[in-house]
Amino acid sequence: MSLLVKSLPLVALRTTRRTLSVFLSRPAASKALSKNQAAVFSVSASAETTTTTNNNNTATTAPNPPLPFKEPLDWVSRTRYCGELTPEDVGKRVRLCGWVARHRVHGGLTFLNLRDHTGIVQVTTLPHEYPDAHSIVNDLRLEYVVAVEGVVRSRPSDSVNKKMKTGFIEVAAEHVQVLNVVRSKLPFLVTTADDAKDSAKEEIRLRYRCLDLRRQEMNYNIYLRHKVVKLIRRYLEDVHGFVEIETPILSRSTPEGARDYLVPSRVQKADDTFSVMVFVLAKRLPGTFYALPQSPQLFKQMLMVSGFDKYYQIARCFRDEDLRADRQPEFTQLDIELAFTPLEDMLKLNEDLIRKVFLEIKGIQLPNPFPRLTYAEAMSRYGSDRPDTRFNLELNDVSDVFVESSFRIFADTLESGGIIKALRVPSGAKSYSNTALKKGDIFNEAIKSGAKGLPFLKVLDNGEVEGIAALASSLDPTKKEQLLTQCSAGPGDLILFAVGHPASVSKTLDRLRVFVAHELGLVDHSKHSILWVTEFPMFEWNDAEQRLEALHHPFTAPNPEDMEDLSSARALAYDMVYNGVEIGGGSLRIYKREVQQKVLEIVGISLEQAEAKFGYLLEALDMGAPPHVDTFSVAGGIAYGLDRLVMLLAGTNSIRDVIAFPKTTTAQCVLTKTPSEVDPQQLKELSIQTK
């Protein structure tokens, strides 16, 4: 009976009590029926196809029962995988299972390529020896699911395909079984030719993700992700003795720079009803919510207080923020925390880990040790705290050249406290016309960064400069020579300028630097630029809210040298940057309550608010939080964006290509059509009304 119930469709289990009693009371009668009749009876009984009598004694006849299944379900075993067959298997009998990747007829023979998760192998038919198998193969279509039994044999010399791993052998099919067919038109081809240029749009790929994941590229990416995670686990646990500990998903909101995903609590719901409109609370009546974690930040600190010396977790995290190619609302990060660990030991452990990942996964030997830049150096030289150093374009502060300049835009900028920086583009004078610099793509890149224009000068072959006329004429021979010297500019070079507040200047020139490097082919793709950026500021100014906020998070420890003025202190924080992409970041933690309360006060959180939001952490800090040899930090921690790291290792441009079921840039899942409306009863139970 239990097996019979499991084989029925879902609707069969959604039945009334009367129907269920009929279904359970008839097994004796079914013994006299044939197998087909019994199957019909069991389905029809569960679907209410029997004649019943209602309370008014009126007979009701149900619809006719559905026809029996033509083909039974069959779980076929296989003896080998498609992509693992080699010439050493010639003469062996094998049973393979997979999908039809290619189907063709040539010289009276029918061939198909059979694909499973290991690769593709060619299957051929023998029409005279095995006509039934030949007939079935002739009727196959792409992506049919089949089982093939036959003998491995060498291909004829003129049929060898050296581009295929299995290109020296084929399987002569003796028996073929169709396990499932394709009844709908395929939205795109799963297996394409190596030189195929057309590809399905991402929206279509995400909509039919099960097909997309069958593609070789996606299959490779997901297995690559698995290998990276497996390697990380083995290294941390077996080499360094880390313990993996899961932290709660349902927690409370913490200030980490992005909006939280909130989950209302039904058990602790408020008595009053409150309204929600477009995910914004209309009025703040009493009600309790969980927040999905943006990171396991506070829990891992408490694990250190608890005495777990080395913690790690492959953690799921959630952030409600604007999306882009390398960002998702739900993502995975490698979370690491250690007690009694100085900064240098923390950096070395992580360098060793990443070197091992790159070497074993991609065969790439990274430098030992990693280069380092302070935050101030990175911003000064590259305009970015995650610089790509595979190309040598650097920024130059030329403010002193234009002191008391007749070019009013530059002079006014300096008088108002701004700066002037320049970016030299080698041989850029010939690469970019004046028209392009005034209204072309490079000009538009500057505008997108927030700049109001793009001042420029070109160095001519005779050493003179031309470009913005008023700018060129403002330079006397001495100032011109000073500018060219500071920028290391010579004939044929282009000089781009940005003026204003240091943050806006860096933003503009960083964007132009990356744009120019890629457009002019200045990026050395054979190089691997990995480095640490250290000594971040503790705080940055929030213009919108007119207050200081933590640059990383408010639990980062300040540099011991800067304790007298925490508002301008450097943080004991560090980011790891690979080819211009941040792949990980962390900090040493505050472990004394008085320091933590002071930091929270600086970012605008009062003692009362701190107690309400972080009382459990502050309490833990008062219960013997373990320090290390440095004065102001208990533990070193770091988190790697696993999705982003795998994206870089896979050589793709979007983290959606390394996540099995990602969201779109509008935070939707087009496969399951979420987010979606829910049953009004569910909202009622939560005391939520929507408008």
C-alpha positions as CSV (number, residue, x, y, z in Angstrom):
1,M,0.0,0.0,0.0
2,S,2.8,2.5,0.9
3,L,4.5,1.9,-2.5
4,L,1.2,2.4,-4.3
5,V,0.5,5.7,-2.5
6,K,4.0,7.0,-3.3
7,S,3.5,6.3,-7.0
8,L,0.3,8.3,-7.3
9,P,0.3,11.9,-8.5
10,L,0.2,14.7,-5.9
11,V,-3.4,15.4,-6.5
12,A,-4.3,11.9,-5.4
13,L,-3.1,12.6,-1.9
14,R,-5.3,15.7,-1.6
15,T,-8.4,13.8,-1.2
16,T,-11.5,13.9,1.0
17,R,-11.9,11.6,4.0
18,R,-14.7,9.7,2.2
19,T,-12.5,9.0,-0.8
20,L,-9.6,7.9,1.3
21,S,-11.8,5.4,3.1
22,V,-13.0,4.0,-0.2
23,F,-9.4,3.7,-1.4
24,L,-8.3,1.9,1.8
25,S,-11.3,-0.4,2.0
26,R,-10.9,-2.1,-1.5
27,P,-7.6,-4.0,-1.6
28,A,-9.3,-7.4,-1.3
29,A,-11.4,-6.8,-4.4
30,S,-8.4,-5.7,-6.4
31,K,-6.8,-9.2,-6.0
32,A,-9.1,-10.5,-8.7
33,L,-8.2,-7.8,-11.2
34,S,-5.4,-7.8,-13.7
35,K,-2.4,-5.6,-13.1
36,N,-3.7,-2.9,-15.5
37,Q,-7.2,-3.0,-14.0
38,A,-5.7,-2.7,-10.5
39,A,-3.6,0.3,-11.6
40,V,-6.7,2.0,-13.1
41,F,-8.7,1.3,-9.9
42,S,-6.1,2.6,-7.6
43,V,-5.8,5.9,-9.4
44,S,-9.5,6.3,-10.1
45,A,-10.4,5.6,-6.4
46,S,-8.0,8.3,-5.2
47,A,-9.2,10.7,-7.7
48,E,-12.9,10.3,-6.7
49,T,-14.1,8.4,-9.8
50,T,-16.4,6.1,-7.9
51,T,-20.1,6.6,-7.6
52,T,-21.1,8.1,-4.2
53,T,-24.3,9.2,-2.5
54,N,-24.6,12.6,-0.8
55,N,-26.7,13.6,2.2
56,N,-29.7,14.2,-0.1
57,N,-29.5,10.6,-1.4
58,T,-28.7,11.9,-4.9
59,A,-26.4,9.7,-6.9
60,T,-23.4,11.4,-8.4
61,T,-21.2,9.8,-11.1
62,A,-17.5,10.9,-11.3
63,P,-15.7,11.4,-14.6
64,N,-14.2,8.4,-16.5
65,P,-10.9,7.2,-15.1
66,P,-7.7,8.2,-16.9
67,L,-6.0,5.7,-19.2
68,P,-3.3,3.6,-17.7
69,F,0.4,4.7,-18.2
70,K,1.8,3.4,-21.5
71,E,5.4,3.1,-20.1
72,P,6.3,2.2,-16.5
73,L,8.9,4.1,-14.6
74,D,12.2,2.3,-14.8
75,W,15.4,3.0,-12.8
76,V,18.2,1.7,-15.0
77,S,21.7,1.1,-13.7
78,R,24.8,1.9,-15.7
79,T,28.1,0.3,-15.7
80,R,30.3,3.2,-17.0
81,Y,30.2,6.9,-17.6
82,C,30.2,8.4,-21.1
83,G,33.2,10.7,-20.7
84,E,35.4,8.1,-19.0
85,L,35.7,5.5,-21.7
86,T,39.2,5.1,-23.2
87,P,40.9,2.9,-25.8
88,E,41.7,0.5,-23.0
89,D,38.0,-0.3,-22.8
90,V,37.8,-1.6,-26.4
91,G,36.0,-5.0,-26.4
92,K,34.2,-4.4,-23.1
93,R,30.5,-4.5,-22.8
94,V,29.0,-1.4,-21.2
95,R,25.7,0.1,-20.3
96,L,25.5,3.9,-20.5
97,C,22.8,6.4,-19.6
98,G,22.4,10.0,-20.6
99,W,21.0,12.6,-23.0
100,V,21.1,12.6,-26.8
101,A,23.5,15.5,-27.6
102,R,23.7,15.0,-31.3
103,H,21.9,12.8,-33.9
104,R,22.9,12.2,-37.5
105,V,22.7,9.7,-40.4
106,H,25.7,9.0,-42.5
107,G,26.4,6.3,-45.0
108,G,23.4,4.2,-44.0
109,L,24.4,4.2,-40.4
110,T,22.9,6.3,-37.6
111,F,25.1,7.9,-35.1
112,L,24.4,9.7,-31.9
113,N,26.5,11.5,-29.3
114,L,25.5,10.5,-25.8
115,R,26.2,12.9,-23.0
116,D,26.3,12.6,-19.2
117,H,28.0,14.7,-16.5
118,T,31.4,13.4,-17.4
119,G,31.4,14.1,-21.1
120,I,30.3,12.8,-24.5
121,V,30.8,9.5,-26.4
122,Q,29.7,8.5,-29.9
123,V,27.2,5.7,-30.3
124,T,26.8,3.9,-33.6
125,T,24.2,1.3,-34.7
126,L,24.5,-2.0,-36.5
127,P,21.3,-2.2,-38.7
128,H,21.7,-5.8,-39.8
129,E,22.9,-7.3,-36.5
130,Y,20.7,-5.3,-34.2
131,P,17.7,-3.9,-36.2
132,D,15.6,-3.1,-33.1
133,A,18.3,-0.9,-31.6
134,H,18.9,0.7,-35.0
135,S,15.2,1.5,-35.4
136,I,14.9,3.1,-32.0
137,V,18.0,5.2,-32.5
138,N,16.6,6.5,-35.9
139,D,13.6,7.9,-34.0
140,L,15.6,9.7,-31.3
141,R,15.6,13.4,-30.9
142,L,17.9,15.8,-29.1
143,E,17.8,15.6,-25.3
144,Y,15.9,12.3,-25.2
145,V,17.0,10.4,-22.1
146,V,18.2,6.9,-23.1
147,A,20.0,3.9,-21.9
148,V,22.4,2.2,-24.3
149,E,24.0,-1.2,-24.0
150,G,26.8,-2.3,-26.4
151,V,30.4,-3.0,-26.9
152,V,33.2,-0.5,-27.0
153,R,35.2,-0.5,-30.2
154,S,37.9,1.6,-31.9
155,R,36.8,4.1,-34.5
156,P,37.9,3.7,-38.1
157,S,41.1,5.8,-38.6
158,D,39.2,8.3,-40.8
159,S,36.6,8.9,-38.1
160,V,38.9,9.6,-35.2
161,N,38.1,13.0,-33.5
162,K,41.1,14.2,-31.6
163,K,39.1,17.2,-30.2
164,M,37.0,14.8,-28.2
165,K,38.3,13.1,-25.0
166,T,36.6,9.9,-26.3
167,G,37.4,10.6,-29.9
168,F,39.3,7.3,-30.5
169,I,36.5,5.0,-29.6
170,E,32.7,4.5,-30.0
171,V,30.0,2.2,-28.6
172,A,28.2,-0.2,-31.0
173,A,24.7,-0.2,-29.7
174,E,23.0,-3.6,-29.2
175,H,20.1,-2.5,-27.0
176,V,18.6,1.0,-26.6
177,Q,15.9,2.0,-24.2
178,V,14.1,5.3,-24.2
179,L,13.7,6.4,-20.6
180,N,12.1,9.8,-21.4
181,V,11.2,11.9,-24.3
182,V,11.1,15.6,-25.0
183,R,7.6,16.8,-25.7
184,S,8.2,20.5,-25.9
185,K,10.3,22.6,-28.3
186,L,13.7,23.2,-26.8
187,P,14.2,26.9,-26.1
188,F,17.9,26.6,-27.0
189,L,20.5,23.9,-27.9
190,V,22.2,22.3,-25.0
191,T,25.2,21.0,-27.0
192,T,26.5,23.4,-29.7
193,A,29.4,23.3,-32.1
194,D,32.7,24.5,-30.7
195,D,32.7,27.5,-33.1
196,A,29.1,28.4,-32.5
197,K,28.8,32.1,-31.7
198,D,25.1,32.5,-31.1
199,S,24.0,31.9,-27.5
200,A,20.7,32.2,-25.7
201,K,19.9,35.3,-23.8
202,E,20.5,35.1,-20.1
203,E,16.8,35.6,-19.3
204,I,15.9,32.5,-21.4
205,R,18.8,30.5,-19.8
206,L,17.6,31.4,-16.3
207,R,14.0,30.5,-17.2
208,Y,15.0,27.1,-18.4
209,R,17.8,26.6,-15.9
210,C,17.6,22.8,-15.9
211,L,18.6,22.8,-19.6
212,D,21.2,25.5,-19.1
213,L,22.9,23.6,-16.3
214,R,23.3,20.6,-18.8
215,R,25.5,22.8,-20.9
216,Q,29.2,21.9,-20.7
217,E,30.3,25.4,-19.6
218,M,27.7,25.5,-16.8
219,N,28.4,21.9,-15.8
220,Y,32.1,22.8,-15.5
221,N,31.4,25.9,-13.4
222,I,29.3,24.1,-10.8
223,Y,31.8,21.3,-10.5
224,L,34.6,23.8,-10.2
225,R,32.6,25.5,-7.3
226,H,32.3,22.1,-5.6
227,K,36.1,21.5,-6.0
228,V,36.9,24.9,-4.5
229,V,34.7,24.3,-1.5
230,K,36.0,20.8,-0.9
231,L,39.6,22.1,-1.1
232,I,38.9,24.9,1.4
233,R,37.3,22.5,3.8
234,R,40.1,20.0,3.7
235,Y,42.8,22.7,4.1
236,L,41.2,24.5,7.0
237,E,40.1,21.3,8.9
238,D,42.9,18.9,8.1
239,V,45.9,21.3,8.0
240,H,44.9,24.0,10.5
241,G,42.4,22.3,12.8
242,F,39.4,24.6,12.1
243,V,36.0,23.6,13.2
244,E,32.9,24.4,11.1
245,I,30.0,25.8,13.1
246,E,26.7,26.9,11.8
247,T,25.2,30.1,13.0
248,P,21.5,31.2,12.9
249,I,19.8,32.2,9.7
250,L,16.9,33.8,11.7
251,S,18.6,36.5,13.7
252,R,18.3,40.3,14.4
253,S,19.2,43.3,12.3
254,T,22.8,44.6,12.5
255,P,24.2,47.8,10.9
256,E,26.3,46.3,8.0
257,G,25.7,48.8,5.2
258,A,22.8,47.3,3.3
259,R,19.1,46.8,3.9
260,D,18.0,43.6,5.7
261,Y,15.6,41.0,4.5
262,L,13.0,40.9,7.3
263,V,10.9,37.9,8.4
264,P,7.9,38.5,10.5
265,S,7.4,36.2,13.5
266,R,4.0,34.6,13.7
267,V,4.6,33.2,17.2
268,Q,5.5,36.6,18.6
269,K,3.3,38.7,16.4
270,A,1.6,41.9,17.6
271,D,-2.1,42.0,18.6
272,D,-2.7,44.9,16.3
273,T,-2.6,44.7,12.5
274,F,-0.1,46.8,10.6
275,S,0.2,47.6,7.0
276,V,2.9,46.9,4.5
277,M,3.1,48.7,1.2
278,V,5.8,47.8,-1.3
279,F,8.0,46.2,1.4
280,V,7.9,49.4,3.5
281,L,6.3,49.6,6.9
282,A,3.5,52.1,6.8
283,K,3.4,52.6,10.5
284,R,5.6,51.1,13.2
285,L,3.1,49.3,15.5
286,P,4.4,46.7,17.9
287,G,5.5,43.6,16.0
288,T,8.6,41.4,16.0
289,F,10.8,40.4,13.1
290,Y,13.8,38.3,12.3
291,A,16.4,39.6,10.0
292,L,18.3,37.3,7.6
293,P,22.0,37.6,8.2
294,Q,24.1,39.9,6.1
295,S,27.0,37.9,7.6
296,P,27.6,35.8,10.7
297,Q,29.5,38.8,12.1
298,L,28.5,38.9,15.8
299,F,27.9,35.2,16.3
300,K,31.5,34.3,15.2
301,Q,32.8,36.9,17.7
302,M,30.8,35.2,20.4
303,L,32.2,31.8,19.3
304,M,35.7,33.2,20.1
305,V,34.5,34.3,23.5
306,S,33.1,30.8,23.9
307,G,36.6,29.3,23.4
308,F,36.3,27.9,19.9
309,D,39.8,28.8,18.8
310,K,39.4,28.4,15.0
311,Y,36.0,28.7,13.4
312,Y,35.0,28.7,9.8
313,Q,31.7,28.4,7.9
314,I,30.5,28.2,4.3
315,A,27.8,30.7,5.2
316,R,24.6,31.8,3.4
317,C,24.2,35.6,3.6
318,F,21.4,38.0,2.5
319,R,21.5,41.6,1.5
320,D,18.7,43.7,0.0
321,E,20.7,46.0,-2.2
322,D,21.0,47.1,-5.8
323,L,22.3,44.3,-7.9
324,R,25.0,44.0,-10.6
325,A,26.9,41.2,-12.4
326,D,28.9,40.2,-9.4
327,R,26.2,40.7,-6.7
328,Q,23.2,38.6,-5.6
329,P,20.6,39.2,-2.9
330,E,21.5,35.8,-1.4
331,F,25.1,34.7,-1.6
332,T,27.7,32.4,-0.1
333,Q,30.8,33.5,1.8
334,L,33.7,31.7,3.4
335,D,33.8,33.0,7.0
336,I,36.9,32.5,9.1
337,E,37.7,33.7,12.7
338,L,40.7,32.9,14.9
339,A,41.5,33.8,18.5
340,F,44.9,34.8,19.8
341,T,46.2,35.5,16.3
342,P,48.3,38.6,15.4
343,L,47.6,40.4,12.1
344,E,50.7,39.0,10.3
345,D,49.7,35.4,11.1
346,M,46.2,36.0,9.9
347,L,47.4,37.4,6.6
348,K,49.9,34.6,6.1
349,L,47.3,31.9,6.7
350,N,45.0,33.4,4.2
351,E,47.7,33.9,1.6
352,D,48.6,30.2,2.0
353,L,45.0,29.2,1.5
354,I,44.4,31.3,-1.6
355,R,47.8,30.2,-3.1
356,K,46.7,26.6,-2.6
357,V,43.3,27.2,-4.2
358,F,44.8,28.9,-7.3
359,L,47.6,26.3,-7.7
360,E,45.4,23.2,-7.4
361,I,42.4,24.5,-9.2
362,K,44.0,26.5,-12.0
363,G,47.7,25.7,-11.9
364,I,48.5,29.3,-11.1
365,Q,51.5,30.1,-8.9
366,L,50.7,33.3,-6.9
367,P,53.5,35.3,-5.3
368,N,54.8,34.7,-1.8
369,P,54.2,37.0,0.0
370,F,51.4,39.0,-1.6
371,P,52.2,42.6,-2.3
372,R,50.6,45.2,0.0
373,L,49.3,48.7,-0.4
374,T,47.9,50.9,2.3
375,Y,44.5,52.4,1.6
376,A,46.1,55.8,1.2
377,E,48.6,54.5,-1.3
378,A,46.0,52.7,-3.4
379,M,43.7,55.8,-3.6
380,S,46.6,58.1,-4.4
381,R,48.1,56.0,-7.1
382,Y,45.1,54.3,-8.6
383,G,42.0,56.1,-7.4
384,S,40.6,52.8,-6.1
385,D,40.9,50.6,-3.0
386,R,40.8,47.5,-5.2
387,P,43.3,48.4,-8.0
388,D,44.0,46.2,-10.9
389,T,47.8,46.4,-11.3
390,R,48.1,44.3,-14.5
391,F,48.6,47.6,-16.3
392,N,50.8,50.5,-15.1
393,L,48.5,53.5,-15.5
394,E,48.9,55.6,-12.3
395,L,47.4,58.9,-11.2
396,N,49.4,62.1,-10.5
397,D,48.5,65.0,-8.3
398,V,49.2,68.1,-10.3
399,S,47.5,70.6,-8.1
400,D,50.7,72.5,-7.5
401,V,51.1,73.1,-11.3
402,F,47.9,75.1,-11.4
403,V,48.2,77.3,-8.3
404,E,47.0,80.8,-9.4
405,S,46.3,79.4,-12.9
406,S,44.4,81.6,-15.4
407,F,42.2,78.5,-16.2
408,R,39.4,79.5,-13.9
409,I,37.9,75.9,-13.4
410,F,41.2,74.7,-12.0
411,A,41.9,77.8,-10.0
412,D,38.4,77.9,-8.4
413,T,38.7,74.2,-7.5
414,L,42.0,74.8,-5.6
415,E,40.6,77.8,-3.9
416,S,37.6,75.8,-2.6
417,G,39.9,73.1,-1.2
418,G,39.7,70.6,-4.1
419,I,42.5,68.8,-5.9
420,I,43.6,68.3,-9.5
421,K,44.8,64.9,-10.7
422,A,46.0,63.7,-14.1
423,L,46.1,60.3,-15.9
424,R,48.7,59.8,-18.6
425,V,47.5,57.6,-21.5
426,P,50.5,56.3,-23.5
427,S,50.1,57.0,-27.2
428,G,46.6,58.2,-26.4
429,A,46.8,61.3,-28.6
430,K,46.4,59.2,-31.7
431,S,44.0,56.7,-30.2
432,Y,41.4,59.3,-29.2
433,S,40.3,62.2,-31.5
434,N,39.3,65.5,-30.1
435,T,35.7,64.7,-31.0
436,A,35.8,61.5,-28.9
437,L,37.3,63.3,-26.0
438,K,34.5,66.0,-26.1
439,K,31.5,63.8,-26.7
440,G,32.5,60.2,-27.4
441,D,32.6,57.0,-25.3
442,I,35.5,58.1,-23.2
443,F,33.8,61.4,-22.4
444,N,30.6,59.6,-21.5
445,E,32.6,57.4,-19.1
446,A,33.7,60.5,-17.2
447,I,30.1,61.8,-17.1
448,K,28.9,58.5,-15.7
449,S,31.3,58.8,-12.9
450,G,29.8,62.1,-11.8
451,A,32.3,64.5,-13.5
452,K,30.9,67.6,-15.2
453,G,33.4,67.4,-18.1
454,L,36.7,65.9,-19.3
455,P,39.6,68.3,-19.5
456,F,42.4,67.0,-21.6
457,L,45.7,67.8,-23.3
458,K,47.6,66.1,-26.1
459,V,51.4,66.2,-26.3
460,L,52.5,66.8,-29.9
461,D,55.6,65.5,-31.6
462,N,57.4,68.8,-31.0
463,G,56.6,68.8,-27.3
464,E,53.9,71.4,-27.4
465,V,50.4,70.7,-26.0
466,E,46.9,71.1,-27.5
467,G,43.4,70.3,-26.4
468,I,41.1,72.5,-24.3
469,A,42.3,75.8,-25.6
470,A,42.0,77.8,-22.4
471,L,43.8,75.0,-20.5
472,A,46.7,74.8,-22.9
473,S,47.1,78.6,-23.1
474,S,47.2,78.8,-19.3
475,L,50.5,76.9,-19.2
476,D,53.7,79.0,-19.6
477,P,56.8,77.0,-20.7
478,T,57.9,76.4,-17.1
479,K,54.5,75.1,-16.0
480,K,54.1,73.0,-19.1
481,E,57.5,71.3,-18.5
482,Q,56.6,70.8,-14.8
483,L,53.3,69.1,-15.9
484,L,54.9,66.8,-18.4
485,T,57.6,65.9,-16.0
486,Q,55.2,65.0,-13.2
487,C,53.1,62.9,-15.5
488,S,56.1,61.4,-17.3
489,A,54.3,62.4,-20.5
490,G,56.0,62.6,-23.9
491,P,55.1,63.1,-27.6
492,G,52.0,61.2,-28.6
493,D,50.7,60.9,-25.0
494,L,47.3,62.0,-23.8
495,I,46.7,63.6,-20.4
496,L,43.2,63.4,-18.8
497,F,42.3,65.5,-15.8
498,A,39.7,65.3,-13.0
499,V,39.1,68.1,-10.5
500,G,37.1,68.5,-7.3
501,H,36.8,66.7,-4.0
502,P,39.3,63.9,-3.6
503,A,36.7,61.2,-3.5
504,S,35.0,62.4,-6.8
505,V,38.4,62.8,-8.5
506,S,39.4,59.3,-7.6
507,K,36.0,57.9,-8.8
508,T,36.4,59.6,-12.2
509,L,40.0,58.7,-12.9
510,D,39.6,55.1,-11.6
511,R,36.7,54.6,-14.1
512,L,38.7,56.2,-16.9
513,R,41.8,54.2,-16.0
514,V,40.0,50.9,-16.3
515,F,38.1,51.9,-19.5
516,V,41.2,53.1,-21.3
517,A,43.3,50.0,-20.3
518,H,40.7,47.6,-21.7
519,E,39.9,49.6,-24.8
520,L,43.6,50.1,-25.8
521,G,44.6,46.5,-24.9
522,L,46.9,47.6,-22.1
523,V,45.8,44.8,-19.7
524,D,48.3,41.9,-19.5
525,H,45.9,38.9,-19.2
526,S,48.8,36.6,-18.6
527,K,49.5,38.3,-15.2
528,H,47.7,37.7,-12.0
529,S,47.4,40.8,-9.9
530,I,46.8,39.8,-6.3
531,L,47.5,42.1,-3.3
532,W,46.5,43.2,0.1
533,V,45.0,46.7,0.8
534,T,45.5,47.6,4.5
535,E,45.1,50.5,6.9
536,F,41.6,51.5,5.9
537,P,40.0,54.5,7.7
538,M,37.8,53.5,10.5
539,F,35.0,55.8,9.3
540,E,33.8,57.7,6.3
541,W,31.5,60.7,6.1
542,N,27.9,60.1,5.0
543,D,26.7,63.3,3.3
544,A,23.1,62.2,3.1
545,E,22.8,61.6,6.9
546,Q,25.5,64.1,7.9
547,R,27.3,61.7,10.2
548,L,30.3,59.3,10.3
549,E,29.7,55.7,9.5
550,A,32.0,52.6,9.7
551,L,33.9,52.0,6.4
552,H,33.8,48.3,7.0
553,H,31.6,47.6,10.1
554,P,31.6,49.1,13.6
555,F,33.2,46.0,15.2
556,T,36.6,46.5,13.5
557,A,39.4,47.3,15.9
558,P,41.2,50.7,15.6
559,N,44.9,50.9,15.1
560,P,46.6,51.2,18.5
561,E,48.6,54.2,17.3
562,D,45.4,56.2,16.7
563,M,43.5,55.6,20.0
564,E,43.6,59.2,21.0
565,D,41.3,60.3,18.2
566,L,39.1,57.4,17.1
567,S,37.1,59.5,14.6
568,S,40.2,59.8,12.4
569,A,41.7,56.4,13.3
570,R,43.0,53.8,10.9
571,A,41.3,50.4,11.1
572,L,43.1,47.1,11.5
573,A,41.3,46.0,8.4
574,Y,42.4,44.3,5.2
575,D,41.0,43.4,1.8
576,M,42.4,40.9,-0.7
577,V,42.2,42.1,-4.3
578,Y,42.6,39.9,-7.4
579,N,42.7,41.6,-10.9
580,G,40.8,44.6,-9.6
581,V,38.1,42.6,-7.8
582,E,37.8,42.3,-4.0
583,I,37.6,38.6,-3.2
584,G,37.9,38.8,0.6
585,G,38.1,41.2,3.5
586,G,38.3,41.2,7.2
587,S,39.7,42.8,10.3
588,L,40.9,42.4,13.8
589,R,38.0,42.7,16.3
590,I,37.3,44.9,19.2
591,Y,37.3,42.8,22.4
592,K,36.9,45.4,25.1
593,R,33.4,46.8,25.9
594,E,34.5,50.4,26.5
595,V,36.2,50.6,23.1
596,Q,33.2,49.0,21.4
597,Q,30.8,51.4,23.0
598,K,32.9,54.4,22.0
599,V,33.0,53.2,18.3
600,L,29.2,52.7,18.3
601,E,28.8,56.2,19.8
602,I,30.9,57.7,17.0
603,V,28.6,56.2,14.3
604,G,25.5,57.7,16.1
605,I,24.4,54.7,18.2
606,S,23.7,55.8,21.8
607,L,24.4,53.7,24.9
608,E,20.7,52.9,25.1
609,Q,20.5,51.9,21.5
610,A,23.7,49.9,21.7
611,E,22.3,48.0,24.7
612,A,19.0,47.3,22.8
613,K,20.7,46.2,19.6
614,F,23.9,44.6,20.8
615,G,23.5,44.0,24.4
616,Y,24.3,40.3,24.0
617,L,27.6,41.1,22.4
618,L,28.5,43.8,24.9
619,E,27.7,41.3,27.7
620,A,29.9,38.7,26.1
621,L,32.8,41.2,25.9
622,D,32.5,41.6,29.7
623,M,32.8,37.8,30.3
624,G,36.4,37.2,29.4
625,A,36.7,37.9,25.7
626,P,40.2,36.5,24.8
627,P,42.8,39.1,23.6
628,H,45.8,38.3,21.6
629,V,49.3,39.8,21.7
630,D,48.1,43.0,20.0
631,T,46.6,45.4,22.5
632,F,43.2,46.1,21.0
633,S,41.9,43.0,19.2
634,V,40.7,39.6,20.2
635,A,40.5,37.8,17.0
636,G,41.4,38.0,13.4
637,G,38.6,37.4,10.9
638,I,38.1,37.3,7.2
639,A,35.2,36.6,4.8
640,Y,35.6,35.6,1.1
641,G,32.9,36.0,-1.4
642,L,32.8,32.4,-2.6
643,D,30.6,33.2,-5.6
644,R,33.0,35.9,-6.7
645,L,36.1,33.8,-6.2
646,V,34.7,31.0,-8.2
647,M,33.6,33.4,-10.9
648,L,37.2,34.6,-11.3
649,L,38.6,31.1,-11.3
650,A,36.0,30.1,-14.0
651,G,36.9,33.0,-16.1
652,T,33.3,34.2,-16.4
653,N,32.0,37.8,-16.0
654,S,28.9,37.1,-13.9
655,I,28.5,35.3,-10.6
656,R,25.1,34.0,-12.0
657,D,27.2,31.6,-14.1
658,V,28.6,29.9,-11.0
659,I,25.4,29.7,-9.0
660,A,23.0,26.9,-9.7
661,F,19.8,28.9,-9.3
662,P,20.6,32.6,-9.1
663,K,18.4,35.7,-9.1
664,T,18.3,38.2,-11.9
665,T,19.5,41.8,-11.5
666,T,16.0,42.6,-10.3
667,A,16.2,40.0,-7.5
668,Q,13.8,37.7,-9.2
669,C,13.9,34.0,-9.9
670,V,12.4,33.6,-13.4
671,L,12.4,29.8,-13.0
672,T,10.2,29.6,-9.9
673,K,8.6,33.1,-10.5
674,T,9.6,34.5,-7.1
675,P,9.0,36.7,-5.3
676,S,5.4,35.9,-5.6
677,E,2.1,36.6,-3.9
678,V,1.1,34.4,-0.9
679,D,-2.1,33.0,0.4
680,P,-4.1,35.8,2.2
681,Q,-4.5,33.4,5.1
682,Q,-0.7,33.3,5.6
683,L,-0.7,37.1,5.8
684,K,-3.6,37.1,8.2
685,E,-1.7,34.7,10.5
686,L,1.1,37.3,10.5
687,S,-1.3,40.2,11.0
688,I,-0.1,41.8,7.8
689,Q,-2.3,43.6,5.3
690,T,-1.1,44.6,1.8
691,K,-2.3,47.5,-0.2
